[in-house]
Amino acid sequence: MKLGRVASAAREIFSARLVYGEPVERDGVVVIPAAAVFGGGGGGGGDDSGVLPVREGAGAGVLARPVGAFVVRGGSVTWVPAVDVTRLGLAAVAGVVALAKILAKRTKA
């Protein structure tokens, strides 16, 4: 695959369609889901003039996660954040462990 075609494909991938999902309408309320999207890519060229030929190559990666949704109701728009319960739970556990270690050190001293 030529690098120009890879760049063209990347432009299609990294579009607003990836960040904002299709609007969903129910009972007069429109919900537009949104995601945080991170990505990158790279590539190289080819050269057959040497003893060992060098070939072209390219790669790309994308990470997307939901962050919330815009809710349109009665002419007003509100933002409703997505809550990652697993991340909140891990943060709470890390906080409890850190507090327990601090308290354990204070009682030994």
N, CA, C and O of each residue as an XYZ file, in Angstrom:
436
protein
N       0.847     -1.176      0.000
C       0.000      0.000      0.000
C       0.891      1.237      0.000
O       1.807      1.338      0.816
N       0.637      2.163     -0.889
C       1.408      3.396     -0.996
C       1.090      4.306      0.177
O      -0.020      4.292      0.710
N       2.091      5.106      0.577
C       1.913      5.986      1.744
C       0.797      6.996      1.530
O       0.114      7.364      2.486
N       0.595      7.453      0.300
C      -0.495      8.390      0.019
C      -1.854      7.778      0.314
O      -2.752      8.451      0.822
N      -2.001      6.495     -0.009
C      -3.268      5.819      0.279
C      -3.460      5.632      1.776
O      -4.584      5.707      2.271
N      -2.351      5.384      2.513
C      -2.440      5.248      3.966
C      -2.877      6.572      4.586
O      -3.726      6.593      5.477
N      -2.296      7.678      4.115
C      -2.673      9.000      4.639
C      -4.135      9.297      4.346
O      -4.835      9.850      5.195
N      -4.603      8.937      3.163
C      -5.997      9.153      2.803
C      -6.930      8.336      3.698
O      -7.963      8.832      4.147
N      -6.557      7.081      3.953
C      -7.366      6.234      4.836
C      -7.380      6.786      6.255
O      -8.410      6.746      6.927
N      -6.233      7.304      6.717
C      -6.165      7.877      8.070
C      -7.064      9.090      8.188
O      -7.698      9.285      9.224
N      -7.134      9.914      7.144
C      -8.022     11.082      7.178
C      -9.469     10.658      7.334
O     -10.241     11.308      8.039
N      -9.836      9.572      6.679
C     -11.212      9.071      6.807
C     -11.479      8.525      8.202
O     -12.573      8.699      8.739
N     -10.478      7.859      8.795
C     -10.655      7.282     10.124
C     -10.778      8.383     11.174
O     -11.667      8.335     12.024
N      -9.875      9.388     11.117
C      -9.860     10.454     12.113
C     -10.799     11.566     11.685
O     -10.346     12.652     11.322
N     -12.076     11.318     11.722
C     -13.063     12.306     11.334
C     -14.030     12.539     12.482
O     -14.017     11.824     13.483
N     -14.860     13.541     12.318
C     -15.863     13.834     13.347
C     -16.826     12.669     13.524
O     -17.411     12.509     14.596
N     -17.000     11.846     12.475
C     -17.890     10.688     12.593
C     -17.389      9.702     13.642
O     -18.179      8.990     14.262
N     -16.068      9.666     13.837
C     -15.514      8.767     14.847
C     -15.714      9.349     16.248
O     -15.906      8.604     17.210
N     -15.670     10.666     16.361
C     -15.808     11.332     17.658
C     -17.278     11.439     18.066
O     -17.624     11.172     19.216
N     -18.138     11.827     17.131
C     -19.563     11.995     17.412
C     -20.343     10.896     16.708
O     -20.265     10.753     15.488
N     -21.092     10.124     17.477
C     -21.899      9.052     16.903
C     -23.151      9.594     16.241
O     -23.435     10.791     16.286
N     -23.880      8.698     15.634
C     -25.135      9.077     14.990
C     -26.137      9.525     16.052
O     -26.285      8.852     17.072
N     -26.828     10.646     15.836
C     -27.844     11.093     16.786
C     -28.979     10.072     16.915
O     -29.384      9.445     15.936
N     -29.475      9.924     18.130
C     -30.604      9.029     18.397
C     -31.745      9.889     18.915
O     -31.557     10.666     19.852
N     -32.933      9.762     18.315
C     -34.081     10.575     18.707
C     -35.184      9.684     19.255
O     -35.600      8.721     18.611
N     -35.654     10.020     20.459
C     -36.775      9.309     21.076
C     -37.610     10.318     21.855
O     -37.080     11.098     22.647
N     -38.904     10.295     21.625
C     -39.859     11.132     22.360
C     -39.441     12.600     22.378
O     -39.585     13.269     23.401
N     -38.929     13.104     21.268
C     -38.559     14.512     21.176
C     -37.207     14.857     21.778
O     -36.831     16.029     21.796
N     -36.474     13.883     22.267
C     -35.149     14.110     22.850
C     -34.110     13.516     21.898
O     -34.236     12.372     21.462
N     -33.083     14.309     21.582
C     -32.019     13.851     20.697
C     -30.749     13.667     21.529
O     -30.351     14.568     22.269
N     -30.117     12.503     21.407
C     -28.879     12.198     22.114
C     -27.778     12.013     21.076
O     -27.912     11.207     20.155
N     -26.670     12.777     21.233
C     -25.530     12.679     20.331
C     -24.341     12.177     21.145
O     -23.758     12.945     21.910
N     -23.968     10.902     20.996
C     -22.841     10.359     21.769
C     -21.509     10.937     21.288
O     -21.340     11.237     20.107
N     -20.566     11.090     22.227
C     -19.240     11.625     21.908
C     -18.167     10.728     22.507
O     -18.376     10.086     23.536
N     -17.007     10.695     21.840
C     -15.890      9.862     22.293
C     -14.591     10.649     22.202
O     -14.467     11.564     21.388
N     -13.623     10.289     23.040
C     -12.261     10.823     22.930
C     -11.500      9.855     22.027
O     -11.537      8.643     22.235
N     -10.819     10.390     21.039
C     -10.129      9.552     20.060
C      -8.659      9.937     20.027
O      -8.318     11.113     19.901
N      -7.794      8.942     20.139
C      -6.351      9.130     20.080
C      -5.807      8.195     19.014
O      -6.314      7.087     18.842
N      -4.795      8.626     18.310
C      -4.244      7.745     17.291
C      -2.950      8.274     16.727
O      -2.536      9.398     17.008
N      -2.330      7.451     15.938
C      -1.095      7.849     15.284
C      -0.711      6.805     14.257
O      -1.342      5.756     14.132
N       0.335      7.123     13.533
C       0.769      6.184     12.518
C       2.161      6.538     12.029
O       2.743      7.549     12.422
N       2.664      5.706     11.187
C       3.977      5.939     10.616
C       4.180      5.045      9.417
O       3.388      4.142      9.147
N       5.262      5.313      8.698
C       5.524      4.507      7.522
C       6.928      4.722      7.008
O       7.672      5.561      7.517
N       7.280      3.963      6.003
C       8.599      4.058      5.392
C       8.510      3.811      3.907
O       7.484      3.361      3.398
N       9.611      4.113      3.203
C       9.638      3.969      1.749
C      10.399      2.729      1.325
O      10.841      1.939      2.160
N      10.548      2.567      0.022
C      11.248      1.414     -0.517
C      12.447      1.834     -1.342
O      12.464      2.929     -1.903
N      13.459      0.964     -1.423
C      14.660      1.224     -2.217
C      15.228     -0.118     -2.666
O      15.651     -0.933     -1.845
N      15.232     -0.336     -3.975
C      15.750     -1.588     -4.523
C      17.145     -1.436     -5.108
O      17.639     -2.365     -5.748
N      17.797     -0.293     -4.910
C      19.084     -0.058     -5.553
C      20.254     -0.724     -4.827
O      21.325     -0.866     -5.417
N      20.090     -1.128     -3.591
C      21.185     -1.731     -2.832
C      21.247     -3.233     -3.006
O      20.516     -3.819     -3.805
N      22.145     -3.849     -2.233
C      22.306     -5.299     -2.273
C      21.044     -5.991     -1.753
O      20.546     -6.943     -2.354
N      20.550     -5.499     -0.641
C      19.306     -6.036     -0.079
C      18.186     -5.034     -0.318
O      18.326     -3.867      0.050
N      17.080     -5.452     -0.920
C      15.988     -4.504     -1.165
C      15.290     -4.102      0.135
O      15.110     -4.909      1.047
N      14.909     -2.836      0.184
C      14.156     -2.300      1.322
C      12.726     -2.114      0.851
O      12.493     -1.539     -0.212
N      11.784     -2.584      1.617
C      10.379     -2.535      1.219
C       9.622     -1.455      1.981
O      10.045     -1.010      3.048
N       8.490     -1.043      1.407
C       7.630     -0.054      2.045
C       6.833     -0.697      3.177
O       6.586     -1.903      3.180
N       6.441      0.131      4.129
C       5.587     -0.348      5.204
C       4.908      0.813      5.892
O       5.420      1.933      5.889
N       3.780      0.553      6.468
C       3.046      1.598      7.166
C       2.152      0.961      8.215
O       1.788     -0.210      8.111
N       1.808      1.736      9.213
C       0.914      1.244     10.251
C       0.215      2.393     10.945
O       0.676      3.534     10.899
N      -0.871      2.094     11.572
C      -1.633      3.112     12.288
C      -2.404      2.442     13.414
O      -2.695      1.247     13.362
N      -2.726      3.216     14.415
C      -3.513      2.717     15.527
C      -4.485      3.768     16.018
O      -4.201      4.963     15.946
N      -5.614      3.339     16.509
C      -6.652      4.247     16.998
C      -7.192      3.709     18.310
O      -7.442      2.511     18.444
N      -7.373      4.602     19.283
C      -8.008      4.256     20.552
C      -9.154      5.235     20.761
O      -8.947      6.448     20.734
N     -10.336      4.728     20.966
C     -11.507      5.575     21.189
C     -12.248      5.078     22.429
O     -12.415      3.875     22.627
N     -12.688      6.021     23.257
C     -13.481      5.649     24.428
C     -14.586      6.681     24.617
O     -14.375      7.865     24.352
N     -15.750      6.255     25.067
C     -16.859      7.194     25.243
C     -16.566      8.188     26.366
O     -16.006      7.825     27.400
N     -16.951      9.437     26.150
C     -16.765     10.457     27.178
C     -18.082     11.066     27.629
O     -18.137     11.701     28.682
N     -19.138     10.885     26.857
C     -20.424     11.439     27.260
C     -21.337     11.614     26.067
O     -21.134     11.013     25.012
N     -22.349     12.452     26.251
C     -23.308     12.701     25.179
C     -23.915     14.083     25.345
O     -24.094     14.580     26.457
N     -24.226     14.691     24.199
C     -25.004     15.928     24.194
C     -26.466     15.524     24.117
O     -26.850     14.699     23.288
N     -27.282     16.113     24.989
C     -28.713     15.820     25.014
C     -29.458     17.090     24.625
O     -29.336     18.117     25.293
N     -30.224     17.020     23.552
C     -31.002     18.155     23.065
C     -32.457     17.899     23.423
O     -33.078     16.954     22.939
N     -32.989     18.767     24.289
C     -34.365     18.597     24.772
C     -35.015     19.976     24.857
O     -34.527     20.859     25.562
N     -36.115     20.151     24.137
C     -36.875     21.397     24.215
C     -36.078     22.633     23.837
O     -36.284     23.688     24.437
N     -35.184     22.547     22.878
C     -34.422     23.707     22.433
C     -33.173     24.002     23.245
O     -32.442     24.936     22.916
N     -32.904     23.230     24.305
C     -31.684     23.443     25.088
C     -30.791     22.206     24.983
O     -31.271     21.085     24.817
N     -29.478     22.440     25.084
C     -28.500     21.365     24.978
C     -27.766     21.227     26.306
O     -27.297     22.215     26.871
N     -27.670     19.998     26.799
C     -26.904     19.728     28.023
C     -25.879     18.646     27.729
O     -26.068     17.816     26.840
N     -24.796     18.668     28.487
C     -23.735     17.671     28.378
C     -23.899     16.673     29.516
O     -24.006     17.072     30.676
N     -23.920     15.391     29.203
C     -24.024     14.336     30.207
C     -22.751     13.497     30.094
O     -22.585     12.759     29.123
N     -21.844     13.603     31.083
C     -20.589     12.846     30.985
C     -20.810     11.354     31.190
O     -21.688     10.938     31.946
N     -20.006     10.566     30.509
C     -20.013      9.122     30.718
C     -19.226      8.842     31.988
O     -18.160      9.421     32.198
N     -19.730      7.979     32.819
C     -19.064      7.652     34.076
C     -18.476      6.255     33.941
O     -19.196      5.281     33.717
N     -17.146      6.172     34.081
C     -16.458      4.886     34.022
C     -16.361      4.359     35.453
O     -15.454      4.733     36.196
N     -17.295      3.493     35.835
C     -17.374      2.988     37.200
C     -16.119      2.193     37.569
O     -15.668      2.248     38.713
N     -15.562      1.469     36.627
C     -14.352      0.699     36.900
C     -13.199      1.620     37.262
O     -12.470      1.358     38.219
N     -13.030      2.690     36.509
C     -11.947      3.644     36.785
C     -12.150      4.322     38.143
O     -11.194      4.513     38.895
N     -13.385      4.680     38.449
C     -13.669      5.284     39.756
C     -13.374      4.303     40.880
O     -12.809      4.683     41.905
N     -13.753      3.043     40.692
C     -13.493      2.023     41.709
C     -12.009      1.806     41.928
O     -11.564      1.698     43.070
N     -11.236      1.741     40.857
C      -9.785      1.570     40.987
C      -9.146      2.761     41.690
O      -8.237      2.587     42.501
N      -9.611      3.963     41.388
C      -9.089      5.157     42.049
C      -9.409      5.129     43.544
O      -8.577      5.509     44.368
N     -10.613      4.679     43.889
C     -10.990      4.590     45.296
C     -10.134      3.560     46.030
O      -9.685      3.812     47.149
N      -9.906      2.408     45.411
C      -9.067      1.379     46.024
C      -7.641      1.891     46.209
O      -7.038      1.669     47.259
N      -7.096      2.574     45.203
C      -5.742      3.122     45.315
C      -5.663      4.143     46.440
O      -4.672      4.192     47.168
N      -6.699      4.956     46.586
C      -6.728      5.937     47.665
C      -6.776      5.284     49.034
O      -6.092      5.726     49.957
N      -7.575      4.242     49.174
C      -7.681      3.531     50.455
C      -6.351      2.861     50.806
O      -5.919      2.907     51.957
N      -5.705      2.242     49.825
C      -4.412      1.584     50.070
C      -3.367      2.606     50.484
O      -2.610      2.368     51.424
N      -3.315      3.743     49.793
C      -2.350      4.788     50.147
C      -2.615      5.321     51.548
O      -1.674      5.522     52.316
N      -3.865      5.552     51.893
C      -4.212      6.039     53.230
C      -3.838      5.009     54.297
O      -3.336      5.370     55.362
N      -4.082      3.727     54.013
C      -3.729      2.668     54.974
C      -2.226      2.621     55.200
O      -1.790      2.428     56.335
N      -1.426      2.792     54.163
C       0.028      2.791     54.306
C       0.504      3.982     55.120
O       1.395      3.849     55.958
N      -0.090      5.151     54.876
C       0.284      6.350     55.644
C      -0.056      6.162     57.110
O       0.756      6.471     57.983
N      -1.256      5.656     57.388
C      -1.668      5.459     58.782
C      -0.816      4.389     59.463
O      -0.507      4.512     60.648
N      -0.430      3.334     58.726
C       0.408      2.289     59.295
C       1.785      2.844     59.677
O       2.329      2.477     60.719
N       2.341      3.704     58.864
C       3.653      4.305     59.147
C       3.558      5.240     60.366
O       4.485      5.301     61.174
N       2.452      5.958     60.493
C       2.287      6.907     61.613
C       2.152      6.172     62.946
O       2.619      6.658     63.976
N       1.513      5.000     62.924
C       1.315      4.289     64.186
C       2.618      3.599     64.628
O       2.810      3.375     65.823
N       3.514      3.259     63.689
C       4.788      2.646     64.028
C       5.766      3.665     64.625
O       6.615      3.313     65.445
N       5.640      4.925     64.208
C       6.590      5.948     64.654
C       6.317      6.444     66.045
O       7.039      7.305     66.546
